[in-house]
């Protein structure tokens, strides 16, 4: 958490870098205020859940079992290479026995979701987004249906901290890459080692949630300049990808191969997907998890709503590109392609574990990294669409910003009411996961409408 509070990134205006010297995390009171803002929204939305001892039926199956339940839960987590999760699961399963204890655990979940939203807010601030817009966009991530699951569903509450640790790991890398005052190689090495350690720990909580590391990079890249893209950012990208893949390699060798072999535990996951089967897996990815993630705050996923989100995102890309073409004296289409291709690759990496394993694992609860990127891209699309109408004489920059703020506030209110309804009626991502589980058990014939 020290890096989340202390990280600050700077720029020199003359070197075409995207970052400005803002010092927005230098004041601890400000970051505490941001976290309190997100926590307040979550407490208001999930008040019905906190007041009662709500349990999903999978919670009953895992928690209200004989005394050997905690040991079985720990063993299951270890078989999946999630050793930190095994410890956290043990704490949840062995201590949740009353409504009071569920409230305490769910408050722990609310803190985790607020922390993750605070990291997103930090990234948006680095991307030169206005403070109010960054705050509202991050609030929307708090109430995504896949974010709701970590509060509604007790046994998956520890997952959110995998996303928190991995996102802080990404922030450390960006801090190292954009230090205005060079602090030397020792500082850089310590930062890189810290980032790797955090990402490896996140992987031992939940592999899919640790992919928030890639999601943070995709969000940051949205506002990168298109001109001379790889020339300006190649050193940052090299460090960023190197830390990511080195961490994944360390995790796989140490925790999934050596440690499981020493403990004589058989892994609970299948092998890697053969290359020739990847096109089929990719098509299924587009049909199920990507469609569900594109539905954002809609808990009844449809292709029509997903298409609407795609249209807004593409319009945002087109309008922002037209704006840059107009403002820049030199513009290269290849650089625009390179940037958006990088974002597309990072979107894929945000769902990497489920894409590379042989089994059909498309759990809704693993969508947060991917859904977070898509929700930010959707909001960016809305912002760029509104800014495109600056040619109207009466539509001043101040009026445009106010329009965007009002639109985002309305979106936060509407999605918060939807999330509260889901909490009150116990509907949301958990039901989608049940449907996915049933469809997979019956031969992967998907039935989600």
C-alpha positions in Angstrom: 0.0 0.0 0.0 3.0 2.3 0.5 3.5 2.6 -3.2 -0.2 3.4 -3.8 0.1 6.3 -1.5 3.5 7.6 -2.4 3.6 6.9 -6.2 3.8 10.2 -8.2 4.6 10.5 -11.9 6.0 13.6 -13.6 6.6 15.0 -17.0 8.5 17.7 -18.8 6.2 19.6 -21.0 8.8 20.0 -23.7 9.4 16.3 -24.3 6.0 15.2 -25.6 5.5 13.0 -22.6 1.9 12.4 -21.5 2.3 13.0 -17.8 2.0 16.3 -16.0 3.5 17.2 -12.6 0.4 17.2 -10.4 1.5 15.7 -7.1 -2.0 14.3 -6.7 -1.0 11.5 -4.3 1.4 13.7 -2.3 -1.4 14.6 0.1 -2.5 11.5 2.1 -5.7 13.2 3.0 -6.7 13.3 -0.6 -6.3 9.6 -1.2 -8.1 8.8 2.0 -11.0 11.1 0.8 -11.1 9.2 -2.5 -11.3 5.9 -0.7 -14.0 7.2 1.7 -16.0 8.4 -1.4 -15.9 4.9 -3.0 -16.6 3.2 0.4 -19.6 5.4 1.0 -21.1 4.5 -2.4 -20.6 0.8 -1.7 -22.1 1.0 1.8 -25.2 2.8 0.5 -25.6 0.3 -2.4 -25.0 -2.8 -0.3 -26.8 -1.7 3.0 -29.4 -4.5 2.6 -26.7 -7.1 2.4 -24.8 -5.8 5.4 -28.0 -5.6 7.5 -28.9 -9.2 6.9 -26.9 -12.5 6.9 -27.3 -13.1 3.2 -25.7 -16.2 1.8 -25.4 -17.5 -1.7 -26.1 -21.2 -1.9 -22.5 -21.9 -2.7 -21.6 -20.1 0.6 -23.9 -22.6 2.4 -22.2 -25.5 0.7 -18.7 -24.3 1.6 -19.2 -22.8 5.0 -22.1 -24.7 6.7 -20.4 -28.1 6.4 -18.9 -30.3 9.1 -15.7 -29.3 10.8 -13.5 -30.6 8.0 -14.8 -27.9 5.6 -11.9 -25.5 6.2 -9.3 -28.2 5.5 -11.1 -29.1 2.2 -11.3 -25.5 1.2 -7.6 -25.0 1.8 -6.7 -28.2 -0.2 -8.9 -27.1 -3.1 -7.1 -23.7 -3.3 -3.7 -25.4 -3.1 -4.6 -27.7 -6.0 -5.2 -24.6 -8.1 -1.8 -23.1 -7.1 -3.5 -20.4 -5.0 -1.5 -20.7 -1.7 -2.3 -17.2 -0.4 -5.9 -17.8 -1.2 -5.8 -21.0 0.8 -4.9 -19.0 3.9 -7.5 -16.3 3.2 -10.2 -18.9 2.5 -9.4 -20.7 5.7 -10.0 -17.4 7.6 -13.4 -16.9 5.9 -14.7 -20.4 6.1 -13.6 -21.0 9.7 -14.9 -17.7 11.1 -18.2 -17.0 9.3 -20.8 -18.5 11.5 -23.2 -15.6 12.2 -24.7 -12.5 10.7 -22.2 -10.3 12.7 -19.3 -12.2 11.2 -20.6 -11.8 7.7 -20.8 -8.1 8.1 -17.2 -7.9 9.1 -16.1 -10.0 6.2 -18.2 -8.0 3.7 -16.7 -4.8 5.1 -13.3 -6.3 4.3 -14.6 -6.8 0.7 -15.8 -3.2 0.5 -12.4 -1.9 1.5 -10.8 -4.1 -1.3 -13.2 -2.9 -4.0 -12.6 0.7 -2.9 -8.8 0.2 -3.0 -9.0 -1.2 -6.5 -11.2 1.8 -7.6 -8.6 4.1 -6.0 -5.9 2.6 -8.2 -8.0 3.1 -11.3 -8.5 6.7 -10.2 -4.8 7.1 -9.9 -4.3 5.8 -13.4 -6.9 8.1 -14.8 -5.3 11.0 -13.1 -2.0 10.0 -14.7 -3.8 10.0 -18.0 -4.7 13.7 -17.6 -8.4 13.1 -16.9 -10.2 15.8 -14.9 -10.4 15.0 -11.2 -14.2 14.9 -11.2 -14.4 12.7 -14.3 -11.7 10.3 -12.9 -13.6 10.0 -9.7 -16.9 9.2 -11.3 -15.4 6.7 -13.8 -13.7 4.9 -11.0 -17.0 4.9 -9.0 -18.6 3.1 -12.0 -16.1 0.3 -11.7 -17.0 -0.1 -8.0 -20.6 -1.1 -9.1 -19.9 -3.3 -12.0 -21.8 -6.7 -11.6 -18.5 -8.5 -11.4 -17.4 -6.1 -8.6 -20.7 -6.8 -6.8 -19.9 -10.5 -6.6 -16.9 -9.9 -4.2 -19.3 -8.4 -1.7 -22.4 -10.6 -2.3 -20.6 -13.9 -2.5 -18.6 -14.6 0.7 -16.3 -17.3 -0.4 -14.8 -15.3 -3.3 -14.2 -12.1 -1.3 -10.4 -12.7 -1.1 -10.2 -12.6 -4.9 -10.5 -8.8 -5.0 -7.2 -8.4 -3.2 -5.5 -10.2 -6.1 -6.6 -7.4 -8.3 -5.5 -4.8 -5.8 -2.0 -6.1 -5.4 -1.4 -6.6 -9.2 -2.7 -3.1 -10.0 -0.3 -1.6 -7.4 2.5 -3.6 -9.1 1.7 -1.9 -12.4 1.7 1.5 -10.7 5.2 0.8 -9.3 6.5 0.1 -12.9 5.0 3.3 -14.2 6.5 5.2 -11.3 9.9 3.9 -12.1 9.6 4.6 -15.8 8.5 8.2 -15.5 10.6 9.5 -12.6 11.7 13.0 -13.6 14.6 13.0 -11.1 16.6 9.9 -11.7 17.1 8.1 -8.4 19.6 5.7 -9.7 19.7 2.0 -10.6 19.3 0.9 -7.0 16.0 2.5 -6.7 14.9 1.1 -10.1 16.0 -2.5 -9.1 14.2 -2.3 -5.8 11.0 -1.0 -7.5 11.1 -3.8 -10.1 11.7 -6.5 -7.5 8.8 -5.1 -5.4 6.5 -5.1 -8.4 7.4 -8.7 -9.2 6.8 -9.8 -5.6 3.4 -8.1 -5.5 2.4 -9.6 -8.8 3.5 -13.1 -7.7 1.5 -12.8 -4.5 -1.5 -11.7 -6.5 -1.2 -14.8 -8.7 -1.2 -17.0 -5.6 -4.5 -15.4 -4.6 -6.2 -15.8 -8.0 -4.5 -16.0 -11.4 -7.4 -14.3 -13.3 -7.7 -11.4 -10.9 -3.9 -10.8 -11.1 -4.4 -10.0 -14.7 -5.5 -6.5 -13.5 -1.8 -5.8 -14.0 -2.4 -5.8 -17.8 -5.7 -4.0 -17.4 -3.9 -1.0 -15.7 -1.6 -0.8 -18.7 -4.5 -0.8 -21.2 -6.2 2.0 -19.3 -3.1 4.1 -19.2 -2.4 3.6 -22.9 -5.8 5.0 -23.9 -4.5 8.6 -23.7 -1.0 8.0 -25.0 0.0 10.1 -28.0 -0.2 8.4 -31.4 2.8 10.1 -32.8 6.1 8.1 -32.6 4.3 5.6 -30.4 6.8 2.9 -29.9 9.8 5.3 -30.0 8.5 7.2 -27.0 7.2 4.2 -25.0 9.4 1.3 -25.9 11.5 1.4 -22.8 8.4 1.6 -20.6 6.7 -1.3 -22.5 9.9 -3.4 -22.3 10.0 -3.1 -18.5 6.2 -3.5 -18.2 6.0 -6.7 -20.2 9.2 -8.1 -18.7 8.0 -7.7 -15.2 4.6 -9.2 -16.1 5.9 -12.3 -17.9 8.8 -12.9 -15.4 6.3 -12.8 -12.5 4.0 -15.3 -14.3 7.0 -17.6 -15.0 8.2 -17.5 -11.4 4.7 -18.2 -10.2 4.2 -21.2 -12.6 7.6 -22.8 -11.9 7.7 -22.3 -8.1 4.1 -22.5 -7.0 2.5 -24.6 -9.7 5.2 -27.1 -10.4 7.9 -27.3 -7.7 5.8 -26.6 -4.6 2.8 -28.8 -5.6 5.3 -31.6 -6.5 7.1 -31.3 -3.2 3.8 -31.4 -1.3 2.6 -34.4 -3.4 -0.5 -32.5 -4.6 -2.0 -33.1 -8.0 -3.0 -29.9 -9.8 -6.7 -29.4 -10.2 -6.4 -27.7 -13.6 -5.8 -29.2 -17.0 -2.9 -28.6 -19.3 -2.3 -25.8 -21.7 -4.5 -25.3 -24.8 -2.9 -26.7 -28.0 -2.2 -23.9 -30.6 -4.5 -25.4 -33.2 -7.5 -25.2 -30.8 -6.9 -21.5 -30.0 -9.2 -20.2 -32.8 -12.1 -22.2 -31.4 -11.3 -21.0 -27.8 -11.1 -17.4 -29.1 -14.5 -17.6 -30.7 -16.0 -19.0 -27.5 -14.3 -16.2 -25.6 -16.0 -13.6 -27.8 -19.4 -15.3 -27.4 -19.3 -15.7 -23.6 -16.9 -13.8 -21.4 -16.2 -10.9 -23.7 -19.9 -10.4 -24.4 -20.7 -10.5 -20.7 -17.9 -8.0 -20.0 -19.1 -5.7 -22.7 -22.6 -5.6 -21.1 -20.9 -3.7 -18.2 -23.6 -2.9 -15.7 -26.3 -5.0 -17.4 -26.9 -8.3 -15.5 -28.9 -9.7 -18.4 -26.2 -9.9 -21.0 -27.4 -9.5 -24.6 -25.6 -9.1 -27.9 -27.6 -5.9 -28.6 -26.3 -4.1 -25.5 -22.8 -5.3 -26.2 -23.0 -3.9 -29.7 -24.2 -0.6 -28.4 -21.1 -0.4 -26.1 -18.8 -1.3 -29.0 -20.3 1.5 -31.1 -19.6 4.0 -28.4 -16.0 2.8 -27.9 -15.3 2.9 -31.7 -16.9 6.4 -32.0 -14.6 7.5 -29.2 -11.5 6.1 -30.9 -12.5 7.8 -34.3 -13.3 11.2 -32.7 -10.2 11.3 -30.6 -8.1 10.4 -33.7 -9.7 13.1 -35.7 -9.0 15.5 -32.9 -5.3 14.5 -32.9 -5.0 14.7 -36.7 -6.3 18.3 -36.5 -4.1 19.4 -33.6 -0.8 17.7 -34.7 1.2 18.9 -37.6 2.4 15.4 -38.3 0.3 12.3 -37.9 1.0 8.7 -38.9 -1.8 6.2 -39.3 0.6 3.3 -38.4 1.2 4.8 -35.0 -2.6 5.0 -34.3 -2.8 1.3 -35.4 0.1 0.4 -33.1 -1.4 2.0 -30.1 -4.9 0.4 -30.5 -3.3 -3.0 -31.3 -1.4 -2.7 -28.1 -4.6 -2.0 -26.2 -6.3 -5.0 -27.9 -3.4 -7.2 -26.8 -3.7 -6.0 -23.3 -7.4 -6.7 -23.3 -6.6 -10.3 -24.3 -4.0 -10.5 -21.6 -6.5 -9.3 -19.0 -8.3 -12.6 -19.5 -5.1 -14.7 -20.2 -5.4 -17.6 -17.7 -8.8 -18.7 -19.0 -7.6 -18.4 -22.6 -4.6 -20.6 -22.3 -5.9 -23.5 -20.3 -7.6 -26.5 -21.9 -10.7 -26.6 -19.8 -13.7 -24.3 -20.5 -13.5 -21.9 -17.6 -15.5 -18.7 -18.2 -16.5 -17.7 -14.7 -18.2 -14.4 -14.5 -16.3 -13.6 -11.3 -13.0 -13.5 -13.2 -14.2 -10.7 -15.5 -13.2 -7.7 -13.4 -9.9 -6.8 -15.1 -11.4 -7.0 -18.6 -14.7 -5.3 -17.6 -12.8 -2.5 -15.9 -10.9 -1.7 -19.1 -14.0 -1.8 -21.2 -16.0 0.4 -18.8 -13.2 3.0 -18.9 -13.1 2.8 -22.7 -16.9 3.3 -22.8 -16.6 6.4 -20.6 -13.7 7.7 -22.8 -15.9 7.2 -25.8 -18.7 9.3 -24.3 -16.2 12.0 -23.4 -14.7 12.1 -26.9 -18.1 12.1 -28.5 -19.2 15.1 -26.4 -15.9 17.0 -27.0 -16.3 16.4 -30.8 -19.1 19.0 -30.8 -16.9 21.8 -29.8 -17.5 23.4 -33.2 -20.8 24.6 -31.9 -20.2 28.3 -30.9 -22.3 28.1 -27.7 -20.8 24.8 -26.6 -17.8 26.2 -24.7 -15.2 24.0 -23.0 -16.6 24.7 -19.6 -20.1 23.7 -20.8 -18.7 20.5 -22.4 -17.0 19.6 -19.1 -20.2 20.2 -17.1 -22.2 18.1 -19.6 -19.7 15.2 -19.2 -19.8 15.5 -15.4 -23.7 15.5 -15.3 -23.8 12.6 -17.7 -21.3 10.6 -15.6 -23.2 11.5 -12.4 -26.5 10.2 -13.9 -24.7 7.0 -15.0 -23.4 6.5 -11.5 -26.9 7.0 -9.9 -28.6 4.7 -12.4 -26.0 1.9 -12.1 -26.0 2.3 -8.3 -29.8 1.8 -8.2 -29.4 -1.3 -10.4 -26.7 -2.7 -8.1 -28.9 -2.1 -5.0 -31.7 -3.9 -6.7 -29.4 -6.8 -7.5 -28.3 -6.9 -3.9 -31.9 -6.7 -2.5 -33.1 -9.4 -4.8 -29.9 -11.4 -4.7 -29.4 -11.4 -8.4 -26.3 -10.6 -10.4 -23.1 -12.2 -11.5 -23.5 -15.2 -9.1 -26.6 -16.3 -11.1 -24.6 -15.9 -14.4 -21.9 -18.2 -12.9 -24.6 -20.7 -12.0 -25.9 -20.7 -15.6 -22.4 -21.0 -17.0 -21.7 -24.0 -14.6 -24.9 -25.7 -15.7 -24.2 -25.1 -19.4 -20.7 -26.6 -19.0 -21.9 -29.6 -17.2 -24.4 -30.3 -20.0 -21.8 -30.1 -22.8 -21.1 -26.4 -23.0 -24.4 -25.5 -24.6 -24.7 -22.0 -23.3 -28.1 -20.8 -22.3 -27.5 -17.2 -21.2 -29.9 -14.8 -22.9 
